Amino acid sequence: MALENHKLSKKILVLGGGGFIGTHLVAALSKAQHQVQVIGNNLAQAAQGEVDYFHGELNSQLYQRCTTPDLIFSLAGGASVASSWQDPYHDFAKTVPHLSALLHKMQTDWQHSRLIYLSSAAVYGENATDSTSITCPLKPMSPYGLHKQVAEEMIQFYSKRYQIAAQIVRPFSVYGEGLRKQLLWDALNKAKRGDFCYFGSGEQQRDWVYINDLIDFLLNLMTQHINEQNQLLNAGTGRGVTINKILSMLLKIAGYRQAPMFSSIGKPGDPDNLVSDSLEQHAYPQLNHTSLQQGLERYVAWFKKQEQS
């Protein structure tokens, strides 16, 4: 990853730094010699460099322990459409209350801090297409998507009412080393059991973003001033890939000869197509740096190492 362009050290607070994206982001920020504070649960403390970890629930008391940051990355919150259906209240509790406390903290004590909030492309829901624009009306199909929309609206309210400097990023289907859930992880575990049948028709399209490319995108975003064009951003490649194609590639790379099969039974909360508008993504070439073949090869190699450890 191109870290050499981020020379000026900043005080950065990462919320939810123990998750899939969070651990990669903290490692990259630390490597770039920023002063990093990480708060949340299940923190691995694997990053090198100047990193302070604060374990616990994200609330006003925990924020009080933190040094005033120049920049805040908020990655905390619900992370699963399926889990949000099983326990909608728990998904809400993981996503909304801590953000309310953070925005209040920014309003009262951290007026000069900047917020980059990672939402989700799931906010588009029923209006998602194979070319989803940032201007597309939001119509979530799951509690997870709904709660992300609520979070976005809270941020937009505080931004307008209290002039908080904030950006909202909507990642599409992020994958890569360390991801222990969702389609690719489930597919490889099913293949080990000899099961090659999956939900849907296989023709649904998704926009696959390799984790290191997303991190480079976020690091680049740090160097840009906030303006009307980048207050709300999609984080996608602009290229749709069918579920059938990515699973076929994944299984072949993993050494299986069996082609994927599909049940034609859909999952609740999943749109047919969820791909970003390619024209809008031209300004962010970082998101297209790694080919799908390269990313999947790295993911399979990582997965096999987990089996051996």
N, C-alpha and C positions, 0 to 999 in steps of 0.2 A: 504493500500500500504506500501511496505517495505521502509520506509524513514530513518530508523535508521542507515543505512549503508552510508549515505551521510553527514558525519559530518563536513567536511572541507567547510567553507563558501566561496563561490565564488561570484564575481560580474557578474551578468548574465543579458543580454539584450534580451528581447523577442519582436520580431516584429510580429504584428498581434495578440496581446494577447487578443483581444476582441472576437475572434471567438470561435467555439466549442472546438477544441483541445487546443487553447491558454488559455482559462479561466481555464481549468483543470490543465494545465501545470503550470501556474502562481501560482495557489493555492498550488500545490505540492511543488514548489520551495520555496515559502514563508514559508510553514510549515516546510521545511527542513532547515530553517534559512539562506538561501542564500540572498544576497543583490540583489534585482531584480528591473530592469528598464523595463517598458512596454511602447511601443509606437505604435500608430495606431489610428483608428477611433472606435467609439462605445465601449469604454472601460468602463466596469461596476464598476471597483474599488472595487471589493468584497473581494479580498484577504486580509488576515491578515498578520501582520509583516512588515518588511522593504521593501516596494514596492513603487517606484516612477512611476507616470503615466505621459506620454507626449502625449497629444492629437494632432492629425493633420496628414497630408499626409506624408508618408515616403519619405524623400528626404534628401539631404546633409545638409540643414539648420537644420532639426530636429535632425539628427545624431550629429550635432555639439554641441547640448545641452546636450548630454549624456556623462556620465563618461565612460572612457575607460573600456570596459568589458573584463573579462577573457574568457567568452563564450557567443556566440550569437545563439539563436534559431530563425530561420526565418520560420514563419508559414504564412506570409502574401502572398496575391495573390488571383487569381481566385479560386473559390471553387465549381464550378458547371459546369458539362458537358453541361447541357441544356442551362444555361445562356450564355455559350461561343458560342453556335450556334446562339442565339438570337442577341448577340452583341460581335462579335469576337474582335473588337478593344478595347472595355472596358475591356475584359478579359486580353488582352495583356497589357494594361496600368496598370492594377492592379498587374501584375505579374513581368514584365521585368524591367521597368525603375527604380523602387526603389532598385531592386537587383543590378543593374549596379552602382547606387550611393553607396550602401553598400560595394560592392567589391572594389570600388575606395577608400572608406574611410579606409578599412582594408589594402589596399596596401600602403597608404600614412601615416596614423596615428595610425592604430590599428594593427600593424604587428604581435603582440604577441597574438592577440585574436583568438579564435577558433570558427568556424562556423559549426552548425548542421542545414542543410537545409531540410525541409520536402517537398519533391516533391510529386509524386503520382504514383501508379501502372498503371494509365491511359497512361503512356508513352509507355507501351508495345503494346497497341492497337491491331492491327490485328494479332500480334504474341503471344498474351496472350493465355495460355492454362490452364488445370487443374493442371499443375505443372510448374509454370513459374519461371525460373531461373534468377538470377541477370545478367547472361551472355546473356540473350535473346536479340536479336537485337530489337531496338526500332522502332515502326511503329504506331504512334498515329492515332486515328480515329476521333479526335475532336480538335477544336482549343484549348480547355483546355489542352489536353494531349500534343499538339504541343508546347504550351507556357511553360509548365513544362519542356519539353525536351530542349528548348532554354535556360531556366534558368540553367539546369544542365550543359549544355555545357559551359555557361559563367563561372560557378564555377570551372569546370575542367580546363578551360583555365587559370584562375587566379591562381589556385592551382599549375599548372605546371610552368607558366611563372613567378609568383611572390612568390612562395612557401607559399601561404596562407594555413593555416591548416583548412581543410574543409572536412565534411562528408555529404553525400546525403542519405536520408532515403526515401524509397518509401512505404508509408502505403497503405494497401489494404482497405477493406470496414470497416471503423471505425464507431462504433455506441455506444450509451449510453446516459445517462442522459444529457440533454442540447441540444441534436441534434433536431433541428426544421426544418429539410428538408430531402430529399431523401426518400428511399423506406419505411422504418419503420414508419416514421412520416406521410408520405402520406397515408400509408395503414390504420393506426389507425384513421386518420381523415376521410377517405373514409368509413370506417366501421361504424362510427357514423352516416353517411348519408344513410346507408344501401347499399353501393356500395362495392362489393367484386370482381370486375373484374380488372385485372392488365395486363400490357404490357407483351409481350413475350410468350413463351411456358410454363414457369415455371421450365424448366429443366436446365436453365443457372445456372452455379455454381459461387459462390462468396466465398471469404475468409473473415470471419467476425471477427474483432478484437475489443474487448471491450475496451472502452476508458481508464479505469484505468490500464489495462494491457499495453496499448501503453505508458502511462505516466511512468510506472515502467521501461519499456524498455528504454525510453529516459533518465531517471535518471541513470540507469545502464550504459548507453552509455557514460555519463559524466565521469565515473570513469575509462574508458578504454583509453589507448593511441591509437592514430591513426596509423594504419598500412595498408598494401596492402589488407588485408582481410576485413577490416571494413570501407574503404573509401566510399563504395557504398553498401547499405543494403536494402533488402526487410524487411518490417514490416508486417508479416502475420503469421497465425497459421499453414499454410501448410495443412489445412483441408478444402476441398470444401463442401459447403452446397448449395443445390438447392434453387432457389427462392421459389418454391412451398413448400419446407420443412420449411424454416424460416417463411414464411407467415402463414403456418398452425400452427406452434408453437406460433407465435405472437398472432394470433386471438384466439386460445384456452386459452392462458394465460389471455388475455383481457376479456374472458367470452363470446366469440361468438361461436356459433355452426356451422355457415356457413363456408364451405371450400372455399379457394380461387379459382377463375376461371381466365382463361387467354385468351387473345384476339388473340394470335399468331402474333401480330403486334409488331415488335421490335422498339427500340428507336435508333435514330442515335447516333453513337459514343460509343455504348455499345457492347463489345465483348461477345461471347457466354459464355466463361469461363474465369475467372480471379482469379486464386488461386496461392499462392506462392509455391515454391518447398519445400516440407517438410524436405528434407535432409539438406538444407541450414539453416533451422530455428531451428535445434536442439540446436544450440549454444545460443539460446535466449528463454529460457523456460518462461520468464516473459510474453510473448505474448500468452501463453496457460494457464494462471493461472485461468481464469474465464470461466466456462462452458457456452455454448450458452444458456442453460436453465436459469442459474443464471442471465446472462447479460440481457436477454429479460424480466425476471421477474422484475428486477430493472428498466428497461426502461419503462415498462408498469405502474409500480407504480408511477414513476416520471410523466408520461404523465397524469395519472388520477389526480394527485395533481395540474397540470397546469389547468385542467378543473375546479377544485374547487376554484381556486384562482381568 
